[in-house]
Amino acid sequence: MRILVPALLALPLLAQISPQDAHVQTLTKAKDWAGLADFIESLSPKERGRFLMPWISALNRAGRHERAIQVCEAVLSQLKDPKDPQVTMALEFKARSLGSLGQNADAALAWEALGMLPMFEGMLDNAVVEARNAHDWTTLARVAQARGERSPTMKPFADGWLGEALARQDRFQEAEPVLRAAL
């Protein structure tokens, strides 16, 4: 009898899974990202909102970066609380999609926005990479300075990045002491 009780308790939970939930699970398990993106796109706006994370992830994995950016921007325009996990998720996927499209300067800004949130300082490292790829030395300097201030253990690396950014801007007098400190 003890064995049947947990199974009987689980039956009502299994009955509550909607057909949409089951289909999303099936497509996710099959790693059919294009199919998953198409399926969620076919749902009503309310239903799409229920599947926001798998939707944006599927768009990204299916290489539909322009659409992923549109969805992320819509989410970010509606949600303002930086503690909301949907905000952080939208910022991350927006940054990933921008980088995949070669829009490195914009990707750096998106990673920077995410990295400035509490507990996401590590994302500033991604902003450094994108700023370098974009040859955006002003953003690199700003991000490096923020990384050094927010993460003392990363200060030597951040000083190196800051020194690099200053040198790339031909600000050698400022770059030299920063690079020496990094060493």
Contacts in CASP RR format, 6 or more apart in sequence:
PFRMAT RR
TARGET T0000
AUTHOR 0000-0000-0000
METHOD contacts of the structure
MODEL  1
MRILVPALLALPLLAQISPQDAHVQTLTKAKDWAGLADFIESLSPKERGR
FLMPWISALNRAGRHERAIQVCEAVLSQLKDPKDPQVTMALEFKARSLGS
LGQNADAALAWEALGMLPMFEGMLDNAVVEARNAHDWTTLARVAQARGER
SPTMKPFADGWLGEALARQDRFQEAEPVLRAAL
20 43 0 8 1.000
20 47 0 8 1.000
20 50 0 8 1.000
20 51 0 8 1.000
23 39 0 8 1.000
24 36 0 8 1.000
24 39 0 8 1.000
24 40 0 8 1.000
24 51 0 8 1.000
24 54 0 8 1.000
27 35 0 8 1.000
27 36 0 8 1.000
27 39 0 8 1.000
27 58 0 8 1.000
28 36 0 8 1.000
28 54 0 8 1.000
28 58 0 8 1.000
33 57 0 8 1.000
33 58 0 8 1.000
33 61 0 8 1.000
33 62 0 8 1.000
33 63 0 8 1.000
34 58 0 8 1.000
34 62 0 8 1.000
34 64 0 8 1.000
35 58 0 8 1.000
35 62 0 8 1.000
36 54 0 8 1.000
36 55 0 8 1.000
36 58 0 8 1.000
36 62 0 8 1.000
37 55 0 8 1.000
37 58 0 8 1.000
37 59 0 8 1.000
37 62 0 8 1.000
37 64 0 8 1.000
37 67 0 8 1.000
40 47 0 8 1.000
40 48 0 8 1.000
40 51 0 8 1.000
40 54 0 8 1.000
40 55 0 8 1.000
40 58 0 8 1.000
41 48 0 8 1.000
41 55 0 8 1.000
43 51 0 8 1.000
48 55 0 8 1.000
49 55 0 8 1.000
52 71 0 8 1.000
52 75 0 8 1.000
52 86 0 8 1.000
52 89 0 8 1.000
53 86 0 8 1.000
53 89 0 8 1.000
55 71 0 8 1.000
56 68 0 8 1.000
56 71 0 8 1.000
56 72 0 8 1.000
56 89 0 8 1.000
56 90 0 8 1.000
56 93 0 8 1.000
57 93 0 8 1.000
59 65 0 8 1.000
59 67 0 8 1.000
59 68 0 8 1.000
59 71 0 8 1.000
59 93 0 8 1.000
59 97 0 8 1.000
60 68 0 8 1.000
60 93 0 8 1.000
60 96 0 8 1.000
60 97 0 8 1.000
60 100 0 8 1.000
63 100 0 8 1.000
65 97 0 8 1.000
65 98 0 8 1.000
65 100 0 8 1.000
65 101 0 8 1.000
66 97 0 8 1.000
66 101 0 8 1.000
68 93 0 8 1.000
68 94 0 8 1.000
68 96 0 8 1.000
68 97 0 8 1.000
69 94 0 8 1.000
69 97 0 8 1.000
69 98 0 8 1.000
69 101 0 8 1.000
71 90 0 8 1.000
72 90 0 8 1.000
72 91 0 8 1.000
72 93 0 8 1.000
72 94 0 8 1.000
72 97 0 8 1.000
73 90 0 8 1.000
73 94 0 8 1.000
75 86 0 8 1.000
75 87 0 8 1.000
75 90 0 8 1.000
76 87 0 8 1.000
76 90 0 8 1.000
76 91 0 8 1.000
76 94 0 8 1.000
79 86 0 8 1.000
79 87 0 8 1.000
79 90 0 8 1.000
80 87 0 8 1.000
81 87 0 8 1.000
82 88 0 8 1.000
82 117 0 8 1.000
82 118 0 8 1.000
88 114 0 8 1.000
88 117 0 8 1.000
88 120 0 8 1.000
91 110 0 8 1.000
91 113 0 8 1.000
91 114 0 8 1.000
91 117 0 8 1.000
92 114 0 8 1.000
92 123 0 8 1.000
94 110 0 8 1.000
95 107 0 8 1.000
95 110 0 8 1.000
95 111 0 8 1.000
95 114 0 8 1.000
95 123 0 8 1.000
95 126 0 8 1.000
95 130 0 8 1.000
96 107 0 8 1.000
98 104 0 8 1.000
98 106 0 8 1.000
98 107 0 8 1.000
98 110 0 8 1.000
98 130 0 8 1.000
99 106 0 8 1.000
99 107 0 8 1.000
99 130 0 8 1.000
102 133 0 8 1.000
104 130 0 8 1.000
104 131 0 8 1.000
104 133 0 8 1.000
104 134 0 8 1.000
104 136 0 8 1.000
105 130 0 8 1.000
105 131 0 8 1.000
105 134 0 8 1.000
105 136 0 8 1.000
105 139 0 8 1.000
107 130 0 8 1.000
107 134 0 8 1.000
108 127 0 8 1.000
108 128 0 8 1.000
108 130 0 8 1.000
108 131 0 8 1.000
108 134 0 8 1.000
108 136 0 8 1.000
108 139 0 8 1.000
108 140 0 8 1.000
108 143 0 8 1.000
109 127 0 8 1.000
109 139 0 8 1.000
111 123 0 8 1.000
111 124 0 8 1.000
111 126 0 8 1.000
111 127 0 8 1.000
111 130 0 8 1.000
112 124 0 8 1.000
112 127 0 8 1.000
112 139 0 8 1.000
112 142 0 8 1.000
112 143 0 8 1.000
112 146 0 8 1.000
114 120 0 8 1.000
114 123 0 8 1.000
115 121 0 8 1.000
115 122 0 8 1.000
115 123 0 8 1.000
115 124 0 8 1.000
115 127 0 8 1.000
115 146 0 8 1.000
116 124 0 8 1.000
116 146 0 8 1.000
121 147 0 8 1.000
121 150 0 8 1.000
121 151 0 8 1.000
121 154 0 8 1.000
122 147 0 8 1.000
122 151 0 8 1.000
124 143 0 8 1.000
124 146 0 8 1.000
124 147 0 8 1.000
124 150 0 8 1.000
125 147 0 8 1.000
127 139 0 8 1.000
127 143 0 8 1.000
128 140 0 8 1.000
128 143 0 8 1.000
128 144 0 8 1.000
128 147 0 8 1.000
128 161 0 8 1.000
131 137 0 8 1.000
131 139 0 8 1.000
131 140 0 8 1.000
131 143 0 8 1.000
131 165 0 8 1.000
132 140 0 8 1.000
135 168 0 8 1.000
137 165 0 8 1.000
137 166 0 8 1.000
137 168 0 8 1.000
137 169 0 8 1.000
138 165 0 8 1.000
138 169 0 8 1.000
140 161 0 8 1.000
140 162 0 8 1.000
140 164 0 8 1.000
140 165 0 8 1.000
140 168 0 8 1.000
141 162 0 8 1.000
141 163 0 8 1.000
141 165 0 8 1.000
141 166 0 8 1.000
141 169 0 8 1.000
143 161 0 8 1.000
144 158 0 8 1.000
144 159 0 8 1.000
144 160 0 8 1.000
144 161 0 8 1.000
144 162 0 8 1.000
144 163 0 8 1.000
144 164 0 8 1.000
144 165 0 8 1.000
145 158 0 8 1.000
145 162 0 8 1.000
147 154 0 8 1.000
147 157 0 8 1.000
147 158 0 8 1.000
147 161 0 8 1.000
148 154 0 8 1.000
148 155 0 8 1.000
148 158 0 8 1.000
148 159 0 8 1.000
151 158 0 8 1.000
156 181 0 8 1.000
156 182 0 8 1.000
157 182 0 8 1.000
159 178 0 8 1.000
159 179 0 8 1.000
159 181 0 8 1.000
159 182 0 8 1.000
160 178 0 8 1.000
160 179 0 8 1.000
160 182 0 8 1.000
162 178 0 8 1.000
163 174 0 8 1.000
163 175 0 8 1.000
163 178 0 8 1.000
163 179 0 8 1.000
163 182 0 8 1.000
164 175 0 8 1.000
164 179 0 8 1.000
166 172 0 8 1.000
166 174 0 8 1.000
166 175 0 8 1.000
166 178 0 8 1.000
167 175 0 8 1.000
167 179 0 8 1.000
END
